[in-house]
Amino acid sequence: MTQYVYSDMQGYYEAALRYFTPGYVPNITDTIYPPGAALFFGLLHKIDPSWVTAQWTLFALSCAVPLVLGWTAYTLFGIAVASLSIVFSSLYFPWVDFFAFFLSEAVFIPATVGAFALLVLALQRRQKYISVLPALASGAMFGLATSVKTVALASATLLLLVLVWWQWRRRVPGLYRVACFAMLGLLPVLVGVSHRCTKANEGHFCLVSNNGPLTTIFGHVAWVRSITWRDSARGVSFAWGCPVSAQRSMFNRDLTFDFGPYDAKANMVKIAEIVRDDPLEALSLSFDQICNLFYGSVPWPSSHTKWGRWALESEQLFLVLGILPALFHLRARARSVLTLSPAAAAEILLGLPVVALMMTCFVTQGDPRYRIPLDGFIMILASAEILRWFGRREEVLRLPNFGNP
């Protein structure tokens, strides 16, 4: 298995072994990436050092994700949309591809899809006390997803804020309870991850990792191909590149900073300097990062393998069969979506994780690899619209108190 481990995967692999070494104490270099994926892989390695259990676990998760996504589609739109969503997600090459690698996405995809499905289950329960359990589980799952990729926290925040808004302004009952218990499920996980990161960060507050500032720098320096951070005091050198930049010949700037990548304060000073020197360029690059999520490059790591052509064609096919139909569907419900009407609850709930990702990448860095874990939500919207084109309109929102579209 290890012959296929390189780049980011090498970091997850080494951290997985390191975290479960007896007596090991996390240090400041362990704050560069969120710890969730490495802890998950490390636990599986501890159970079975041959990695066979890890491989079967990822296989089982890859099989479960389309079924969970299908149940979510069934609850929001009906059996026809659910069936097409299961087929769509089962044949989606990037998901099959990611589960074959030692990547955080292999953990993040099931965690995010599972957290969202549990939130929908909590909204579906009519009995107020029974709805508490899936709400707690959804919050905990969002917490676990945040420990893998911090964008999950932005998704959870937007989703819970909309639930509060619907009860406060639109008088949809029971949503305060769901939001509060989801938050109760999220907080213990988030506090535990934050305590671990802050301790490793030599006492300086760290929510999940110090990854955000360094990606913000990379996303807002024009024509940058790579950045190397060098901390001479600790003897640490860390090079960071982006597949989007690597695939574009005009990106030819290689920069070096004389501080560590985990030095959030120094990174923030550098960000302020970049924005102050050319605020319009920084703003335009923010919009570039959003565009990078959807078009213009081949997703890594397949871009560097013999499956690069498959990755390219799947991106183009998803643009036509996934993103465009989903946008048409949102356009048809635009008034209800833009006014946050509970009648468009399905569209709003499915769209918010993608909106949260776009907001995050506007500030940091964009890459199709960041979008792909959330493509399941786009698939559901696209499936609903494609079936509508063929005369199969079966939009039955199985959430009490919201009403049918």
N, C-alpha and C positions, 0 to 999 in steps of 0.2 A: 504493500500500500504506500509506503513512504517514498517510493520512486516517483509518485505523482504529486508530491507535496513540495511546493515552492512558493516564493513571494509571500503574500498574506497567509497562505496556508501553512507555510513553514513557521510563521509566527504563532499561529494558533496551535500547531502541533507541539512546538517547543514549550509554549505556555501551559498546555494541557499536562505535559510531563512534569513541568516545574511546579505547578500549583499543588500537585499531589505527592511531591517528594517530602518524606518525613522531615520535619523541622524547618521547612522552607518558610520564610517570612516575605510577603510581597514588598517590593521596593518601588521607587518612583518610576522606573522604566515600565512597570506593570500598569501604569495609568495611561499609557498611550492609546490602548484599545479597550473598549468595554470588555469585562471579564466573562460574560455569560457563555459565549460559544466555547472558549477554552475550558471553562469549568465543566460544561456538559461533556465535551470530548474526553476530558481528563477523568471524569467519573466513569465513563464507559471503558476507558483503558484500565482503570483500577479494577473494574469488574472482570475484564478479559483483556490481558496484555497483548493478545494476538490481533486485536482490532476487529475480529470477526463479529463480535456482538455489536460493535459500533456500525459496521456495514449493514447488518440486518436491521438494526434500529433505524438507520436512515432510510432503508428500503421500506420498512413498515410505515414510517412517517410520510414518505412520498406517496404511498398508496392511500393513506388516510386523508391527506389534504383534499383531493378532489371530492371525496365523499362528504367531508365537513362543509366544503364550499357548496356542494350540491344541496345539502340540508338548508343552508342559509338562503340560497336562491329559492328553494321551495317555500320557505316561510315568507319571503318577501314578494315573490312573483308567481309561484305555482309550479306544477310538475313539469311542464314543457320547458320552461326556462332552466329549471334544475337539471333536467336531463342533458340539455345542450351545454350547460356550464360544466357538468362532469366530463363530458366528452372533450370539450375545449381544453380544460385544465389537465386532463390525462394525457393529451397529445401535445401539450405545450413544451417545446424543446428546451427552453431555458430552465424550466423547473426540473425536468428530467436531468438536465446537465448539472445544475447546481447541487442536486442531491448525490451526484457521483464524485463530488470534490469535498475536500476538507475545509469547507467555507462556513462563515457565520450565517449565510443565507439559508443553509440547510437546517439551521435551528430557528432562524427568524421567520421563515415562511409558515411552518406549522404553528409557531407561537402566536403570530399575528392573526392568522386565519382562525385559530382556536379561540383566541381572546374575543374576536369580533362575533363569532358564532355564539359564545356564551353570553355576550351582551344582548344579542338578539333573543336568545332563550329567556333571559331575565325579563325582557320587554314583553315576551309572549305569554308569560305566566300570569294568569288572572288572580291567583291566590297571593295576597301580598306577602305572606311569610315565606312561601315557597320561592318567590322571585328573588329573595335575599341570597339564596345559596348560589345560583349561577352568577349573580352580580358580584359577589365576593370572589368567586372563581375567575370571572372575567378580569377583575382588577388585578388579581394575583398573576394571571397570565400576561396581562399588559406589563406588569412589573418585570416578569421574566423576559419578555420581549425587549423591554428597555435595557436590561442588562446585556443584551446582545447588540442592539442598535438603538441609540437614544431617540431616534425619530419616533419610536413607538410611544414615547411619553407625549410628544406633540399630538399624535393621533388620539390617544386616550383623553387628553385635555380638551380637544375640540369636540369630541363625541360627548363627553360629560357636560360640557358647557351648553351644547345644543339641547340635551335632555332637560337641563335646568331651565333653559329658555322656554322650551315647549310647555312646561308646567306653569312657569311664572307668567308668561304672556299669552299662551294659547290654551291654558287650563286643561292640559292633558294630565289626568291624574296618575299618581304612583311613580312619577319619574324622579322626584326628589329622593325617594327611598332607593331606587336603583342606582342613581348617581352617587349617593352617600356611601352605600355599601360597596360599590365598585371602587370608590376612593379608599375605603377601609381595607380592601383587599390589596390595593396597589401600594399603599404607604409602607407596610412592613418590609416588603421586598425592596422598595426604593431606599428606605432608611438603611437597611442592611448593606446594600451595594454601595451607598454613599459613605457609610462608616468605613467600609473596607478601603475604598478609594482614597478617602481623606487621610486615613492612617498611612497608606502607602505613599501618599503625596506629602509626607513629612509634616503632617498637621495642617496643611493648607486645604481649605474646603474644596472638595471634588465631588460632584454629583454622581457621575457614572464613570467618566474618564476625562482626560485632557485632550481628547481627539478633536473637539470642535474648533478651537482656535487655529490649529495647524491646517485643517481643511479650509477654513475661512481664508487664510493667507493664500493657499494654493488656488482657490477659486477666484481671487481678486487681483492677481498679478498677471498682466498681459503677456501672452506668448510664453508662459513658463512651461518648461518640460519636466523639470525635476527641482526639488529643493533638498538640500542636505543640512541637517542641524548637527552641530558639533559642540559637545559639552566637555571641554578639556579638563575641568575639575573632576569629573566622574569618568572620564575616558570613554564617553559614549558618542557614537556617530550613527545617525539615523537618516537614511535617504528615503524620500517619498516621491513617487511618480504617479501619474494618472493615465489610465489606458486611453481616455479621450484625447489628452494632449499627445500621447505617444503615436496616435494614429493620424496626426495632422502635421504635415511637414513644416508649416509655418511656426509651430511651437518649438523654439530652439534655445530658450533661455534656461540656463542651469544656475541656480542660486545657492549660496552657502550662508548660513546664519551661525554666529558664534554663541549659541546658547542651546539648551536642550529642547527637544520637541514637547516635553512635558512641562516646560516653563510657561504656564498660561499667562502670567503677567507680562513676560517679555514678548510673547506672541501677540497679546492684545495691544501692546505699545506699537509693534510693527504694523498691525492692522490699522490702527489710528493714523499712522504715518502714511500708509498706502492710500487711505481714503482722503486724507488732508492734501496729499500731493496732487491727486486728480480725482475729485469726487464724481465727475461725470463718467469717467472710464470705469470706476468701481461700480457705479450703478448699472452701466451697460453690461458689465461682466456678470452682475447678479442675474440679469435677464438671460444671458448666455447659459448660465448654469441650469436654469429651468428648461431651456431648449435642449440641453445636453441629456436631460432625463428621457426624452422622447425620440430624438432623431439625431443622426450625424456620426454615429460610431458603432462598432461591433462590440457587444458585451464581452468583457473579460470574465473568466479565463479562456473561453473557447476561441477568442480572437487570436490566441497564441497556440492553438492546437490544430490538428487536422480537421476538426469540426467547425472551423471558422466560417466556412461557407454556410453550414447549417444555421449557425448563430445569426449570420447576416440575413439570410432568407427568412428566418423566423421573426426577426425584428420588422422586416418590411411587411410580412404577412400580418403581423399583429397590428401594425399601423392601419392596415386596410380592414381587417376583420375584427379588430378589437377596439382600438382607440377611436376611429372615425364613427362606427356605429354607436359607441357609448356617448360620443358628443352629440350625435343626432338625437339620441334618446333624451339627453339632458336638455337639448334645445326644445324638444316637444313639451317638456315639463318646466320650461325656463321660469315662468312666472311663479309657480309654486316653489321651485327650488330657491330662487333668489329671495323670496319673501320668507323662507324657512317655514313653509306651511307643513303642518303634520301630515297632510294628505300626500305629500311627496317624501314621506319618511324614508322609504326604501332608497330613493335616489340620493337623498341628503346623507344618510348614514354611510352608504357605499362610497360616496364621493369624498367625504371628509378625510379619510386617511391619505388619499392622494393629494388633497389640498394641503394637509399638514406637511407632507413630503416636499411639495413645491415651496412652501414658506421656509422650510428648513434649508433647502438647497439654494434659495435666493440669498440667504445669509452665508452659506458655507460653499459647497461644491456639488455639482451635478454629474451624474453618471447613470446610464441605463441600468447598470447593476443595482442601483439603489431603488429604481422603480419596479423592477421585475418581481420582487416579493409581494408587491401590492397589486399585481396585474390580475389576480383573481377577482377583485372587486370590479375592475374594468370589464372582465369577462362576463360577469353577471349582467351588467348594464348592456353590454354588446349583445348578449344572447337574447335579452328581452326585446331589443330593437330589431334584431334580425328576424325573430319570429313574428314581430308586428308587421314587417315588410311582407311576409308570406301569409298574412291574414290570421296568425295565431296570437290573439291578444288574450292573455290569461293572467291579468294582474289582480291577484287576490291577496291583499296584505293581511297576513295572519297575525296581526298585532292588535290586541284589544285596545279600544279607546282612540285609535288613530283614524279609523275610517278607511274605506277603500278609495283608490285613486279615482 
